[in-house]
Amino acid sequence: MKYQTKLTIDGALVDGDRPLEVIDPATGKVFVTVGSASPQQAEKAVQAAKRAQPNWEALGRTARASMLKEIADRIEARADDFTDVMVAEQGKPRREAAEETAYSVAFIRYFASLDLPNRLLSVPTSGRVELRHRPLGVVVGISPWNFPLLIPAAKIAPALLTGNTMVVKPAPTTPILALMLGEIAAAILPPGVLNVITDKNDLGDLLTSHPEVAKVTFTGSTATGRKIMANAAPTLKRLTLELGGNDAAIVLDDVDVEKTAERIFAAAFFNTGQACLAIKRVYVPDAIYDEFSEAVARHAREAIVGPGSSPGTRIGPLQNRQQFEKAQYYLDVARRDGRIIPGGEVRHGDGYFIAPTVVRDIDDTSQLVSQEQFSPILPIVRVADGEDALRRANASDFGLGGSVWSGDATRARALAGRMQSGTVWVNQHLNFGPEIPLAGAKQSGIGVEWAELGLAEFCQINVINQVA
């Protein structure tokens, strides 16, 4: 396959001023070198977006939606190419990569179908009060490496539909899919509407502090989110931050142990545990603790670990060396603070592989429980009952997602309603879609993504208040 290596700036595909090596996480070796933007090229991208914005807004929602639908159609037509690249640069199993490609198309089409029409407000006056939504201007979108197509697509579609223009910066370890998006967009959108640049983790400050940027939409770590908030403060940029998760699953004593263990394993080890919304810690009552822990461990033993391109692979590599080393640190924590049953092994040789690891007899004082490990390592904590589990789950600084599992849905919903997370699932986890709002609680984020609430985050409310 010939990989896309060029940046998209002002409607043109251009070479980056610097090289950026892309590593296949299944081999640990470079498989392609793409362009990386210089600060000067980043500045050109912002200025191009600024110039393009008034005309893009003036086109109107219908024309903008039509172009977004065409982008979705072209991604779908090249679905195999996008899937192949995702396996190569991100490492996930091909089935998961194909699902992400399909989801990305669905997200774009969903947002292209939305509208925020002008609305007359009912007010106790004889005048006319109309609510409108205006674009903010230039939006910077910064995306992570765990979902390198879906997350950029879910930022681009609502931003462009509402009349904003964009500069998108993917993670340096997974740049190719975003560059492919830029290539497709350059053939459809007016110049400057969507600019895609890569970097070496050194252009974030320039973009998030730039005076011409009106909004930053970022998905990534809480630590980086804090830096972006500081950079945005001088100009009071609008922010949407989807940050760390450390999602808790609360298991009650009346569950079907085998069925629940299977579903929790799937939600914890999805994408090799590298998902903000994946289950990161499980609280299980003493009455079923041993049985449940062994049931989850059995799934871990049976899961096939290998390259995403290999048929049957369920657990792929960690995406990059830094995350691989972080996972090894948490394995050391697991050995120190709990009992591993099974897993704990690092596969020596090529690639960033760690066997799926289940840890029991561990408590909340361990970093493996209190921090987000973002790895195929799952701690199971023994608790007295549901109330004890809820107290422990809510003690976290994070609150992106969570779930409650019970044979009694009413009992589970009552507990779920007191869980301090933006999303709480009942007897499921990771059920999401573009029509369902996503918002983090506490240090898991600011703002709302997806659905109409997320669309409105890319707009300035404009109230026209007219006397009769």
C-alpha positions in Angstrom: 0.0 0.0 0.0 1.1 3.5 -0.7 0.6 5.5 2.5 -0.5 9.2 2.6 2.5 11.2 3.9 1.5 14.8 3.1 -0.1 17.5 5.2 -3.2 19.4 4.1 -2.8 23.1 4.4 -5.1 25.6 2.6 -6.5 23.0 0.4 -3.2 21.7 -0.9 -1.3 18.5 -0.1 2.2 19.6 1.0 5.3 18.0 2.3 6.0 18.5 6.0 9.1 20.6 6.8 10.3 17.7 9.0 10.2 13.9 8.8 8.1 11.8 11.2 8.7 8.1 11.5 5.7 5.9 12.1 6.2 2.6 14.0 4.1 -0.5 13.6 3.4 -1.5 17.3 3.3 -5.2 16.3 6.9 -5.1 15.2 8.4 -2.1 17.0 9.9 -1.0 13.7 9.4 2.0 11.4 7.2 1.2 8.4 6.7 4.6 6.8 8.0 8.2 7.2 5.4 11.0 6.8 5.7 14.7 6.9 5.7 16.7 10.1 4.7 20.4 10.3 7.1 23.1 11.4 5.8 26.0 13.5 5.7 28.0 10.3 3.4 25.5 8.6 1.2 25.4 11.7 0.8 29.1 11.5 -0.1 28.9 7.8 -2.8 26.3 8.6 -4.3 28.6 11.3 -4.3 31.6 8.9 -5.8 29.5 6.1 -8.6 28.5 8.4 -9.2 32.1 9.4 -9.4 33.3 5.8 -11.8 30.5 4.8 -14.2 30.7 7.7 -16.5 33.6 6.5 -17.2 32.1 3.1 -17.6 28.7 4.6 -20.2 30.0 7.0 -21.9 31.9 4.2 -22.4 28.7 2.2 -25.1 27.6 4.6 -25.9 24.4 6.5 -27.3 22.4 3.5 -24.2 22.9 1.4 -21.9 22.1 4.3 -23.8 18.9 5.1 -23.7 17.8 1.5 -19.9 18.0 1.5 -19.7 16.1 4.8 -21.8 13.3 3.4 -19.5 13.1 0.4 -16.5 12.8 2.7 -18.3 9.9 4.5 -19.0 8.3 1.2 -15.4 8.4 0.1 -14.2 7.0 3.4 -16.7 4.2 3.1 -15.5 3.5 -0.5 -12.0 3.1 0.8 -13.0 1.3 4.0 -10.5 -1.5 3.4 -7.6 1.0 3.0 -8.5 2.8 6.2 -8.8 -0.5 8.1 -5.5 -1.7 6.8 -3.8 1.5 7.9 -5.4 1.4 11.3 -4.1 -2.1 11.9 -0.6 -1.1 10.8 -0.3 2.2 12.8 -2.5 1.6 15.8 -2.2 -2.2 16.2 -5.8 -3.1 17.0 -7.2 -6.4 15.6 -8.6 -6.1 12.2 -12.2 -6.7 13.3 -12.0 -3.7 15.7 -10.3 -1.6 13.1 -13.1 -2.3 10.6 -15.7 -1.4 13.2 -14.0 1.9 13.9 -13.9 2.7 10.2 -17.7 2.0 9.9 -18.4 4.0 13.1 -16.5 7.0 11.7 -18.6 7.0 8.6 -21.8 6.8 10.8 -20.7 9.7 13.0 -20.0 11.9 10.0 -23.4 11.1 8.4 -25.2 11.5 11.7 -23.9 15.0 12.3 -24.6 15.9 8.6 -28.2 15.1 9.3 -28.5 17.5 12.3 -29.5 21.1 12.4 -29.8 23.9 15.0 -32.5 26.1 13.5 -33.3 29.5 14.7 -35.9 29.4 17.4 -38.4 32.0 18.6 -38.5 32.2 22.4 -41.7 32.6 24.3 -41.1 35.6 26.6 -43.4 37.9 28.5 -42.9 41.0 26.3 -44.5 42.3 23.1 -41.3 42.1 21.3 -39.6 39.3 19.4 -36.7 37.2 20.8 -34.9 34.8 18.5 -32.3 32.3 19.5 -29.6 31.6 16.9 -26.4 29.5 16.8 -23.4 31.1 15.1 -20.0 29.5 14.4 -17.1 30.3 16.7 -14.5 30.7 14.1 -11.3 28.6 13.9 -11.4 25.4 15.9 -8.3 23.3 16.7 -8.9 19.6 17.1 -6.3 17.4 18.8 -6.9 13.7 18.8 -5.2 10.7 20.5 -3.7 7.5 19.2 -6.2 5.0 20.6 -9.0 5.8 18.1 -7.1 7.6 15.3 -10.0 7.8 12.8 -13.2 7.9 14.9 -12.2 10.7 17.2 -11.0 13.1 14.5 -14.2 12.3 12.5 -16.3 13.0 15.5 -14.7 16.4 16.0 -14.5 17.4 12.3 -18.1 16.7 11.4 -19.9 18.9 14.0 -17.3 21.7 13.8 -17.6 22.0 10.0 -21.4 21.6 9.9 -21.9 24.6 12.2 -19.7 26.8 10.0 -16.4 26.7 11.7 -13.1 25.9 10.0 -10.5 23.6 11.5 -6.9 22.7 12.1 -6.6 19.1 13.1 -3.5 17.6 14.8 -3.4 13.8 15.3 -1.2 12.0 17.7 2.4 11.7 16.4 2.3 7.9 16.7 -0.9 7.5 14.5 -0.8 10.3 11.9 -1.6 8.5 8.7 -5.4 8.1 9.1 -5.8 11.8 9.7 -3.6 12.6 6.7 -5.9 10.4 4.6 -8.9 12.3 5.9 -7.1 15.5 4.9 -6.5 14.1 1.4 -10.2 13.3 0.9 -11.3 16.6 2.3 -8.9 18.6 0.1 -10.8 17.3 -3.0 -14.2 18.2 -1.6 -14.0 21.2 0.7 -13.0 24.8 -0.2 -9.3 25.6 0.6 -8.6 26.3 4.2 -11.7 24.8 5.7 -10.0 21.7 7.0 -6.2 21.7 7.6 -4.5 18.6 8.8 -1.0 18.8 10.3 1.2 16.5 12.2 3.9 17.2 14.8 6.4 15.6 17.2 4.3 16.5 20.3 5.8 20.1 20.0 3.1 22.2 18.3 0.3 21.8 20.9 1.2 25.0 22.8 1.4 27.0 19.6 -2.1 25.9 18.5 -3.9 26.0 21.9 -2.6 29.4 22.8 -3.0 31.0 19.3 -5.0 34.2 19.4 -6.8 33.4 16.2 -8.1 30.1 17.6 -11.6 30.3 19.1 -12.0 26.8 20.4 -10.0 23.7 21.2 -11.5 20.3 21.2 -9.2 17.8 22.8 -9.3 14.1 23.7 -6.4 12.8 25.8 -4.9 12.8 29.3 -6.1 14.9 32.2 -2.6 16.3 32.6 -2.5 17.6 29.0 -6.1 18.9 29.5 -4.9 21.1 32.3 -2.1 22.5 30.1 -4.6 23.3 27.4 -6.8 25.1 29.9 -3.9 27.3 30.9 -3.0 28.0 27.3 -6.6 28.9 26.5 -7.1 31.2 29.5 -5.6 34.4 28.2 -8.1 34.6 25.3 -10.9 32.6 27.1 -11.1 30.0 24.3 -14.0 27.7 24.3 -13.0 24.2 25.3 -14.3 20.7 25.0 -12.0 18.3 26.9 -12.6 14.5 27.0 -10.0 13.3 29.5 -9.0 10.4 31.6 -11.5 7.8 32.8 -10.6 5.0 35.2 -14.1 3.7 34.8 -15.4 1.5 37.6 -17.7 -1.5 37.3 -19.8 -2.4 40.3 -21.0 -6.0 40.4 -23.8 -6.9 42.8 -24.2 -10.3 44.4 -27.2 -11.4 42.3 -25.6 -11.4 38.9 -25.2 -14.4 36.5 -21.4 -14.7 37.2 -20.4 -16.4 34.0 -22.3 -14.0 31.7 -21.3 -10.9 33.6 -17.6 -11.9 33.7 -17.6 -12.4 30.0 -19.1 -9.0 29.3 -16.8 -7.2 31.8 -13.8 -8.9 30.3 -14.8 -7.6 26.8 -15.4 -4.1 28.1 -12.1 -4.0 30.0 -9.8 -5.5 27.4 -11.4 -3.8 24.3 -8.6 -2.1 22.2 -6.1 -3.8 24.6 -7.5 -1.7 27.4 -6.6 1.5 25.6 -10.0 3.2 25.7 -11.0 6.1 28.0 -14.4 4.4 28.5 -13.1 0.9 29.1 -13.6 -0.7 32.5 -10.4 -0.1 34.5 -11.4 -1.4 38.0 -14.1 -3.9 39.2 -15.7 -4.0 42.6 -17.1 -7.4 43.5 -18.8 -8.5 46.8 -17.2 -11.1 49.0 -20.0 -13.6 48.4 -19.1 -14.1 44.8 -15.5 -12.7 44.7 -13.6 -15.9 44.2 -16.0 -17.3 41.6 -16.1 -14.0 39.6 -12.4 -13.4 39.7 -11.7 -16.9 38.3 -14.4 -16.5 35.6 -12.7 -13.3 34.3 -9.3 -14.9 34.5 -10.5 -17.8 32.4 -11.4 -15.4 29.5 -7.9 -13.8 29.9 -6.2 -17.2 29.6 -8.2 -18.0 26.4 -7.7 -14.7 24.6 -5.3 -14.8 21.7 -2.6 -12.2 21.8 -0.9 -11.2 18.6 -0.6 -8.7 15.7 -3.9 -7.1 14.6 -3.4 -8.5 11.1 -3.5 -12.2 12.4 -6.9 -13.9 12.2 -8.2 -14.8 15.6 -6.2 -12.1 17.5 -8.3 -10.6 20.3 -5.6 -8.6 22.2 -3.2 -6.6 20.0 -0.1 -4.8 21.0 0.1 -1.6 23.1 0.2 1.2 20.6 3.6 2.8 21.4 6.7 2.2 23.4 5.8 4.9 26.1 2.5 3.1 26.8 4.3 -0.3 26.7 6.7 0.9 29.4 3.9 2.4 31.5 2.1 -1.0 31.4 5.2 -2.7 32.6 5.3 -0.3 35.5 1.8 -1.3 36.4 2.7 -4.9 36.2 5.3 -4.3 38.8 2.6 -2.6 40.9 0.3 -5.5 40.4 2.9 -8.0 41.7 3.6 -5.8 44.7 0.1 -5.0 45.7 -2.0 -8.0 44.6 -2.1 -11.5 43.1 -1.9 -12.0 39.4 -4.3 -14.7 38.0 -3.3 -14.9 35.1 -1.0 -12.8 32.9 1.8 -10.6 34.0 4.0 -11.6 31.1 5.7 -9.3 28.6 6.3 -11.0 25.3 10.0 -10.6 24.5 11.0 -9.9 20.9 9.4 -7.6 18.4 6.4 -5.5 19.2 4.7 -4.1 22.4 2.8 -7.1 23.6 1.6 -7.9 27.2 -0.6 -10.8 28.1 -4.1 -9.9 29.4 -3.6 -9.7 33.1 -6.2 -10.0 35.9 -5.2 -9.0 39.5 -7.1 -10.0 42.6 -6.6 -9.3 46.3 -5.8 -5.7 45.7 -7.4 -2.5 47.2 -7.9 1.2 46.5 -4.6 2.2 48.0 -2.8 0.7 45.0 -1.9 2.9 42.0 -3.3 0.1 39.8 -6.8 0.9 41.2 -6.5 4.7 41.8 -4.9 5.6 38.5 -5.9 4.9 34.9 -3.5 2.2 33.7 -4.8 2.3 30.0 -3.4 -1.2 29.5 -4.6 -4.9 29.4 -4.4 -5.1 33.2 -7.6 -5.4 35.3 -7.8 -5.1 39.1 -10.7 -6.8 40.9 -11.4 -5.3 44.3 -13.2 -7.2 47.1 -16.0 -5.2 48.7 -18.7 -5.9 51.3 -21.7 -4.9 49.2 -23.0 -2.5 46.6 -22.9 0.5 49.0 -19.3 -0.2 49.8 -18.5 -0.5 46.1 -20.3 2.8 45.3 -18.4 4.6 48.0 -15.1 3.4 46.7 -16.0 4.1 43.0 -17.1 7.6 43.8 -13.9 8.4 45.8 -12.0 8.7 42.5 -11.0 12.1 41.0 -12.3 10.7 37.6 -15.8 10.2 36.4 -16.0 9.6 32.7 -18.0 6.4 32.7 -19.0 3.5 34.9 -21.4 0.6 35.1 -23.6 -1.4 37.6 -24.3 -5.1 37.1 -27.2 -6.9 38.7 -29.9 -9.5 38.2 -32.4 -6.8 39.3 -32.4 -3.9 36.9 -34.4 -1.7 39.3 -31.8 -2.3 42.0 -29.0 -1.5 39.6 -30.6 1.7 38.3 -31.0 3.0 41.8 -27.3 2.5 42.4 -26.3 3.9 39.0 -28.2 7.1 39.7 -25.8 7.8 42.6 -22.6 7.0 40.7 -20.6 10.1 40.0 -19.8 9.6 36.3 -20.9 11.4 33.1 -22.2 8.1 31.7 -23.4 5.1 33.8 -24.4 1.9 32.1 -26.6 -0.8 33.6 -25.8 -4.4 32.8 -23.6 -3.3 29.9 -20.6 -1.1 29.2 -19.3 0.7 26.1 -22.7 1.1 24.5 -22.3 4.5 22.7 -23.2 6.2 19.5 -23.2 9.7 17.9 -26.8 10.3 19.1 -25.9 9.8 22.8 -24.2 12.7 24.6 -20.8 12.1 26.2 -19.7 14.3 29.1 -17.1 13.7 31.8 -17.6 14.4 35.5 -14.9 15.8 37.8 -11.5 15.6 36.3 -12.6 13.5 33.3 -13.5 16.5 31.2 -15.3 19.7 30.4 -18.2 20.1 28.0 -20.3 17.7 26.0 -19.5 15.7 22.9 -21.9 14.1 20.4 -25.6 14.4 19.8 -27.3 17.9 19.6 -25.7 19.0 22.9 -22.3 18.3 21.4 -23.1 20.1 18.2 -24.1 23.2 20.1 -20.7 23.2 21.8 -19.2 24.4 18.5 -21.5 27.4 18.4 -21.9 30.8 20.0 -25.5 31.5 21.2 -26.7 34.6 19.5 -30.0 36.1 20.9 -31.8 38.7 18.8 -34.0 40.7 21.1 -36.3 43.0 19.2 -38.8 45.5 20.4 -42.3 45.3 18.9 
